[in-house]
Amino acid sequence: KRLNWEQLLSTKRSRESAGKTRRYKNTDLRSEFEKDYHRIIGSASFRRLQDKTQVFPLDKSDFIRTRLTHSLEVSSFAKSLGQNIGENILEYKKDSSFTPRMKEDICHILQCAGLIHDIGNPPFGHFGEIAIREWFQRNLPRLTYHGKPLDQVLMPQMREDFYHFEGNAQALRLVTKLHFLVDENGMNLTYALLGTILKYPVSSVEVDADSGDVKTKKMGYYLADRQIFEEVEKETGACGCRHPLTFILEAADDIAYKTGDIEDAFVKGFISYSRLLRELKVLQDGYLKNQDGAFQAADKLEEYYRRAFEKGIADPEEYAVKNWIVRVQGFLISCATFGFTSNYREIMSGTYCHDLFYQTFGEKLMDLLGDLANRKVFTSETIYRMEVKEAVILNDLMDQFMRAAIKYDDPSQSLNSIDQRMVYFISNNYKNAYHYHARGKSDVEKLYLRILLVTDYICGMTDSYAKRLYQELKAMI
């Protein structure tokens, strides 16, 4: 089996635009993927990312990254990688069917994908996902529907959807269904773009974190969204394989957050210059010594420090770290480019199962940066204290909204006055989407969609909105 670019770059949408049939359509010269870009930039869901956590929740400083600035960085790295890789395919004639126009399209698709790759994530960063997942594991066996525990009422895949709750699957759902702009097709983005953000082309019952294949690590779509998933797969010809552009998007995301986390951690005082230098020296001495052409990470950091010192810069450590970060990003972009182009055949046949840094000079450096952030930031008391607070907020919101949602739209149950108000709070946008998709469905399917209605609403919240709503519901005036 071989994936082909003609199909992979499908401009099809769930609802084709009226413009295609009109005679005077030539006034808009943008490609379909450039139109996607404007749809995303103008959407409320994208704007909300400015108040969602990257690493440091509810941070007062204006330097620290939010989900929005992170997504802009990913978008920019992804586009650069698209340019490098597209140019490489053309120059070395890796693929006779690949055209300069395709290179351009790839850059636009990746630019868009970077903007929306995190758009489905709940408030409070990755910890928010864990908190919601654990809430389901605790509560589905405890909550009842017509006297039976939910985990027994729901079909296996419905139940696993909640146990494997995932920001990635939520992103697909958000852009295809929940963004009720014109109609039920959400943002109505191109299938090439939807294929690119589908990081894991497996359902919740097919997740296999130990398979050694990156595409089965997490779930990629909910049962409720299986139809659009299958359409995208068929239209792009991916059929169970990862879309090649997904590898590029993931590499851009990894570069952005691993370098960004270190920079933010340095600014916040979690990681010092000397600590970073010490760890890089261990890496350089142990691994890079005998490798020609390898990036001498520790030497580079010291070089920037010396330069700052000679220039008489007030804070040479800050100068060194910030300049080093930029230099490392460039180096990692070249590693990911090499990772894609040197494994081109496997990627295009759907058999490549690693990330793009696998077995490149950048792999050990990426591991080190991730590990350093984990030890010094994510497992620090400051972050743990924040996360405990966030879990309290999310657990409480889930408790209150879920209790109301289970009874909502069920003729045999009556809502008490508080439940009525809880349902009222959920935005009409989400409720309209629920009613549209619940038409003609069985009671169990409706129940499943109502549970999703709550996660949809909570995932759409910004950090400060979730905190404020919690305080209001607790009467913490």
Disulfide bonds with the S-S distance in Angstrom:
none
